[in-house]
């Protein structure tokens, strides 16, 4: 059996990798790029640095900083309108998953029109929009090397999964120095997001030997370094390993898909505005425990790759250690419950059926070792409280 593997055409990885941006643009024949980012990246001075770098090579650029956390169909509209009224030939996406996801949607809609809901899964969006160079500043969503974007429909509160080669950046610049100033909460949430990508890609029904190798490599990097990066934000070695692990995890899940954690996570973000990585973290221990019985060997491999189980441990022992370790990571990284986050219980009970239905409709739960029924998913949501 063969597997289709999709990656960015260009990947520049390592310390100060961002300095190679001008030559990447030149290799693409791009002379008028738009930087898509958020106001935080502007205030931190990253956009000034990038524009000065480009200016030194006689490349003029604009920036658009109106993206928001957990982008919505309305939030990307302004970006689409901005691109349509200018003559840009490339997009440079700078930031965490939200600016990069926004850039992907803007790239497609500005060229092909329509609304983002027209492009949601199961449609495969293989049209090519404006070329995207993705520069992540978190470790991370892995969005710089995935063929997915996640946008919330303002009208229905559905967090829509959009998939296809049209959303895959043409180039990715993986520079861990850009993560050194991340606050602890962002480090924790994005780090657990990356770990979830790796685990779910490895246990996915769509896994392949290629995605397995990427997922295991990601877990070997993230497992021992996530808590170090959280507690020691200036630890350059831990930051570098987390960044590389995040990219490996992104490659893994882009080619094997995610599963039940992500399927159930998206409605939590859409209805209650819980950051994506944080909602993944809330779900990961419980969904892992629920799913282990259907793939005990695979989950045991995860435990061993993360370094929380011994290589000689039986599957049963390794899996017990995995569930315990995931719960301990959440405790150490101060991951709240839904109640602690401030979710209203009455509203939660009103929408939980819709959440389960949206989760199933996203397609991700069908990749899980066990595909739950709607009733089982509602029960899992309620246990999460």
C-alpha positions as CSV (number, residue, x, y, z in Angstrom):
1,X,0.0,0.0,0.0
2,X,1.3,3.5,-0.8
3,X,0.6,6.7,1.0
4,X,0.4,10.3,-0.3
5,X,2.8,12.6,1.6
6,X,2.5,16.4,1.4
7,X,5.0,18.9,2.7
8,X,5.9,22.6,2.2
9,X,8.2,22.9,-0.8
10,X,10.7,24.8,1.2
11,X,11.6,24.4,4.9
12,X,14.2,26.5,6.7
13,X,14.8,25.2,10.2
14,X,17.0,26.4,13.1
15,X,18.3,29.5,14.9
16,X,17.8,32.7,13.0
17,X,16.1,30.8,10.1
18,X,14.0,34.0,9.6
19,X,17.1,35.7,8.0
20,X,16.5,33.5,4.9
21,X,13.1,35.0,4.2
22,X,14.3,37.3,1.4
23,X,16.0,34.5,-0.5
24,X,12.9,32.4,-0.2
25,X,10.7,35.2,-1.6
26,X,13.2,35.6,-4.4
27,X,13.1,31.9,-5.2
28,X,9.3,32.2,-5.6
29,X,9.6,35.3,-7.7
30,X,7.6,37.3,-5.1
31,X,8.3,41.0,-5.0
32,X,5.2,42.4,-3.2
33,X,4.3,40.3,-0.1
34,X,1.7,41.0,2.5
35,X,2.5,40.0,6.1
36,X,-0.6,38.6,7.9
37,X,-0.2,38.7,11.7
38,X,-1.8,40.0,14.9
39,X,-1.3,43.1,17.0
40,X,0.8,41.2,19.6
41,X,3.4,40.4,16.9
42,X,3.5,44.0,15.9
43,X,3.8,45.2,19.5
44,X,6.7,42.7,20.2
45,X,8.6,44.3,17.3
46,X,8.7,41.1,15.1
47,X,7.0,42.7,12.2
48,X,9.4,45.7,12.2
49,X,12.3,43.2,12.2
50,X,10.8,41.3,9.2
51,X,10.0,44.4,7.2
52,X,13.5,45.8,7.8
53,X,15.0,42.5,6.8
54,X,13.0,42.7,3.5
55,X,13.7,46.4,2.9
56,X,17.5,45.7,3.1
57,X,17.0,43.4,0.1
58,X,14.8,45.9,-1.7
59,X,11.5,44.0,-1.0
60,X,8.6,46.3,0.0
61,X,5.9,44.8,2.2
62,X,2.7,45.7,3.9
63,X,1.2,44.1,7.0
64,X,-2.3,43.3,8.0
65,X,-2.7,42.8,11.8
66,X,-6.5,42.4,12.2
67,X,-6.4,38.6,12.8
68,X,-7.9,37.3,16.1
69,X,-7.4,34.3,18.3
70,X,-9.6,31.4,17.1
71,X,-10.4,33.1,13.7
72,X,-14.0,33.4,12.5
73,X,-15.6,33.8,9.1
74,X,-16.2,37.5,9.9
75,X,-12.6,38.1,11.1
76,X,-11.1,36.9,7.8
77,X,-13.4,39.0,5.7
78,X,-11.4,42.2,6.3
79,X,-8.2,40.4,5.3
80,X,-9.9,39.1,2.1
81,X,-11.1,42.6,1.3
82,X,-7.6,44.1,1.9
83,X,-5.9,41.6,-0.4
84,X,-8.5,42.1,-3.1
85,X,-7.8,45.9,-3.2
86,X,-4.0,45.4,-3.5
87,X,-1.6,43.7,-5.9
88,X,0.2,41.2,-3.6
89,X,2.0,38.2,-5.0
90,X,2.7,36.3,-1.7
91,X,1.6,36.1,1.9
92,X,4.0,35.9,4.9
93,X,2.0,34.5,7.9
94,X,3.6,35.4,11.2
95,X,2.3,34.2,14.6
96,X,0.7,31.3,16.3
97,X,-1.9,29.0,14.7
98,X,-4.6,31.7,14.4
99,X,-2.7,34.2,12.1
100,X,-1.4,31.2,10.0
101,X,-4.9,29.7,9.8
102,X,-6.3,33.1,8.9
103,X,-3.7,33.6,6.2
104,X,-4.6,30.2,4.7
105,X,-8.3,31.1,4.5
106,X,-7.5,34.6,3.1
107,X,-5.2,33.2,0.5
108,X,-8.0,31.0,-0.9
109,X,-11.0,33.3,-0.6
110,X,-9.2,36.4,-2.0
111,X,-8.5,34.4,-5.2
112,X,-11.5,32.1,-5.6
113,X,-14.3,34.0,-3.7
114,X,-17.3,32.6,-1.9
115,X,-17.5,32.1,1.9
116,X,-15.3,29.9,4.0
117,X,-18.2,27.6,4.8
118,X,-18.2,26.7,1.1
119,X,-14.7,25.2,1.6
120,X,-15.3,23.1,4.8
121,X,-14.7,19.3,5.0
122,X,-15.5,17.0,3.3
123,X,-14.6,19.2,0.4
124,X,-11.0,18.9,-0.6
125,X,-9.6,22.3,-1.4
126,X,-6.8,21.7,-3.9
127,X,-7.0,25.1,-5.7
128,X,-3.9,27.1,-5.2
129,X,-4.3,30.7,-3.8
130,X,-1.6,33.2,-3.1
131,X,1.6,31.4,-2.0
132,X,2.1,31.4,1.8
133,X,5.4,31.5,3.7
134,X,4.5,30.5,7.3
135,X,6.6,31.7,10.2
136,X,5.3,30.2,13.4
137,X,6.0,31.9,16.8
138,X,4.6,29.1,19.0
139,X,5.5,25.4,19.4
140,X,2.7,24.8,18.5
141,X,0.0,24.1,16.1
142,X,2.2,22.8,13.4
143,X,0.0,24.9,11.0
144,X,3.1,25.9,9.1
145,X,3.3,22.5,7.5
146,X,-0.3,21.3,7.4
147,X,-3.0,21.2,4.7
148,X,-5.7,22.3,7.2
149,X,-7.2,25.4,8.6
150,X,-9.8,25.9,11.3
151,X,-12.3,28.8,11.0
152,X,-15.5,29.3,13.2
153,X,-18.7,30.0,11.4
154,X,-20.2,33.1,13.1
155,X,-23.7,32.1,12.1
156,X,-23.7,28.6,13.6
157,X,-20.8,28.7,16.1
158,X,-19.4,25.6,14.2
159,X,-15.6,25.4,14.2
160,X,-15.1,24.3,10.6
161,X,-12.3,22.0,9.5
162,X,-11.1,23.0,6.0
163,X,-8.7,20.6,4.3
164,X,-6.7,20.3,1.1
165,X,-3.4,21.2,-0.6
166,X,-4.6,24.7,-1.2
167,X,-4.1,25.3,2.6
168,X,-0.6,23.9,2.7
169,X,2.1,26.7,2.9
170,X,4.6,26.7,0.1
171,X,7.4,27.5,2.6
172,X,7.9,27.2,6.3
173,X,10.5,29.0,8.4
174,X,11.0,27.2,11.7
175,X,12.9,29.6,14.0
176,X,12.7,28.6,17.7
177,X,14.1,32.1,18.7
178,X,10.7,33.5,18.0
179,X,9.2,31.4,20.9
180,X,11.6,32.6,23.6
181,X,9.3,35.3,24.7
182,X,6.1,33.2,24.9
183,X,4.2,33.5,28.2
184,X,3.8,30.4,30.3
185,X,0.1,29.8,29.5
186,X,0.8,29.9,25.8
187,X,3.8,27.7,26.1
188,X,1.7,25.1,28.0
189,X,-1.4,25.2,25.7
190,X,0.5,25.1,22.4
191,X,2.9,22.5,23.7
192,X,0.1,20.1,24.7
193,X,-1.5,20.8,21.4
194,X,1.6,19.6,19.7
195,X,1.8,16.6,21.9
196,X,-1.9,15.8,21.0
197,X,-1.1,16.1,17.3
198,X,1.7,13.5,17.7
199,X,-0.3,11.0,19.7
200,X,-3.4,11.3,17.6
201,X,-1.5,11.0,14.3
202,X,0.2,7.8,15.7
203,X,-3.1,6.1,16.8
204,X,-5.1,7.4,13.8
205,X,-6.6,4.8,11.4
206,X,-5.0,6.8,8.6
207,X,-1.5,6.5,10.0
208,X,1.4,5.3,7.7
209,X,5.0,4.3,8.3
210,X,6.0,7.9,7.3
211,X,3.6,9.7,9.7
212,X,4.5,7.2,12.4
213,X,8.2,8.1,12.1
214,X,7.3,11.8,12.4
215,X,5.0,11.3,15.3
216,X,7.4,9.2,17.3
217,X,10.2,11.7,16.7
218,X,7.8,14.5,17.9
219,X,7.0,12.7,21.1
220,X,10.6,12.0,21.8
221,X,11.3,15.8,21.6
222,X,8.1,17.1,23.3
223,X,7.7,14.5,26.1
224,X,10.9,15.4,28.0
225,X,10.9,19.2,27.2
226,X,7.4,20.5,27.5
227,X,7.5,21.0,31.3
228,X,11.1,22.4,31.1
229,X,10.0,25.0,28.6
230,X,7.1,25.9,30.8
231,X,9.1,26.2,34.0
232,X,12.3,27.6,32.4
233,X,11.2,29.9,29.6
234,X,14.7,31.0,28.9
235,X,16.0,27.4,28.3
236,X,17.1,27.6,24.7
237,X,17.6,23.9,24.3
238,X,14.1,23.0,25.5
239,X,12.6,25.7,23.3
240,X,14.5,24.4,20.2
241,X,13.4,20.9,20.8
242,X,9.8,21.9,21.4
243,X,9.7,23.9,18.1
244,X,11.2,21.0,16.1
245,X,8.8,18.6,17.9
246,X,5.8,20.8,17.0
247,X,6.8,20.8,13.3
248,X,7.3,17.0,13.3
249,X,3.9,16.6,14.9
250,X,2.3,18.9,12.4
251,X,3.8,16.9,9.5
252,X,2.5,13.7,11.2
253,X,-1.1,14.8,11.6
254,X,-1.2,16.6,8.3
255,X,-0.5,13.3,6.6
256,X,-2.4,11.0,9.0
257,X,-5.2,13.3,10.4
258,X,-6.1,13.9,14.0
259,X,-8.8,11.9,15.9
260,X,-11.3,12.2,18.7
261,X,-9.6,14.7,20.9
262,X,-9.6,17.3,18.1
263,X,-13.1,16.4,17.0
264,X,-14.4,17.1,20.5
265,X,-12.1,20.0,21.1
266,X,-13.3,22.2,18.2
267,X,-16.9,22.7,19.5
268,X,-15.6,23.5,23.0
269,X,-13.6,26.3,21.4
270,X,-16.5,27.5,19.3
271,X,-19.1,27.6,22.0
272,X,-17.1,28.7,25.0
273,X,-14.0,30.4,23.5
274,X,-11.6,28.1,25.1
275,X,-8.2,28.4,23.3
276,X,-7.7,25.4,21.0
277,X,-4.6,24.0,22.7
278,X,-6.2,24.3,26.1
279,X,-9.4,22.4,25.1
280,X,-7.2,19.7,23.7
281,X,-5.3,19.5,27.0
282,X,-8.6,19.2,28.9
283,X,-9.6,16.2,26.8
284,X,-6.4,14.4,26.2
285,X,-6.1,12.2,29.4
286,X,-9.8,11.2,29.3
287,X,-9.9,10.4,25.6
288,X,-6.7,8.5,25.8
289,X,-8.0,6.4,28.6
290,X,-11.3,5.8,26.6
291,X,-9.4,4.8,23.4
292,X,-6.5,2.7,24.8
293,X,-8.5,-0.6,24.7
294,X,-8.7,-0.5,20.9
295,X,-5.0,0.2,20.3
296,X,-3.0,-0.8,23.4
297,X,0.3,-1.4,21.5
298,X,0.1,2.0,19.8
299,X,-0.5,3.9,23.0
300,X,2.2,2.0,24.7
301,X,4.6,3.1,22.0
302,X,3.5,6.7,22.7
303,X,4.3,6.3,26.4
304,X,7.8,4.9,25.7
305,X,8.5,7.6,23.1
306,X,7.5,10.3,25.6
307,X,9.8,8.8,28.2
308,X,7.1,8.1,30.7
309,X,7.3,4.3,30.4
310,X,10.3,1.9,30.3
311,X,11.1,0.2,27.1
312,X,10.5,-3.2,28.8
313,X,7.1,-2.3,30.3
314,X,4.1,-4.4,29.1
315,X,1.5,-2.6,27.1
316,X,-0.8,-2.6,30.1
317,X,1.8,-1.0,32.4
318,X,2.9,1.5,29.8
319,X,-0.6,2.6,29.1
320,X,-1.4,3.1,32.8
321,X,1.8,5.2,33.0
322,X,0.7,7.2,30.0
323,X,-2.7,8.1,31.3
324,X,-1.2,9.0,34.7
325,X,1.5,11.1,33.0
326,X,-1.0,13.1,30.9
327,X,-3.0,13.9,34.0
328,X,0.1,15.0,35.9
329,X,1.2,17.2,33.0
330,X,-2.2,18.9,33.1
331,X,-1.9,19.4,36.8
332,X,1.7,20.8,36.5
333,X,0.8,23.1,33.7
334,X,-2.3,24.3,35.5
335,X,-4.8,23.2,32.9
336,X,-8.3,24.1,34.2
337,X,-11.5,22.0,34.0
338,X,-14.4,23.5,32.1
339,X,-16.0,24.6,35.4
340,X,-12.7,26.3,36.5
341,X,-12.5,28.0,33.1
342,X,-15.8,29.6,33.8
343,X,-18.1,27.8,31.4
344,X,-21.8,28.2,32.3
345,X,-23.2,24.7,33.2
346,X,-26.8,25.5,32.1
347,X,-25.6,26.6,28.6
348,X,-23.2,23.7,28.4
349,X,-26.1,21.2,29.0
350,X,-28.2,23.0,26.3
351,X,-25.6,22.8,23.6
352,X,-23.8,19.5,24.4
353,X,-25.9,17.5,21.9
354,X,-25.0,20.0,19.2
355,X,-21.4,19.8,20.2
356,X,-21.4,16.1,19.8
357,X,-23.1,16.3,16.4
358,X,-20.6,18.9,15.2
359,X,-17.7,16.8,16.4
360,X,-18.9,13.8,14.5
361,X,-19.5,15.9,11.4
362,X,-15.9,17.1,11.4
363,X,-14.8,13.7,10.4
364,X,-11.9,13.5,13.0
365,X,-13.6,11.1,15.4
366,X,-13.8,8.4,12.7
367,X,-10.0,8.3,12.6
368,X,-9.9,7.3,16.3
369,X,-9.2,3.7,17.4
370,X,-12.7,3.7,18.8
371,X,-15.4,5.8,17.0
372,X,-17.9,6.8,19.7
373,X,-21.6,7.2,19.2
374,X,-23.3,10.5,19.8
375,X,-24.5,9.3,23.2
376,X,-21.0,8.2,24.2
377,X,-19.6,11.5,23.1
378,X,-22.2,13.4,25.2
379,X,-21.2,11.2,28.2
380,X,-17.5,12.0,27.6
381,X,-18.3,15.7,27.4
382,X,-20.1,15.6,30.7
383,X,-17.3,13.7,32.4
384,X,-15.0,16.5,31.3
385,X,-16.9,19.0,33.5
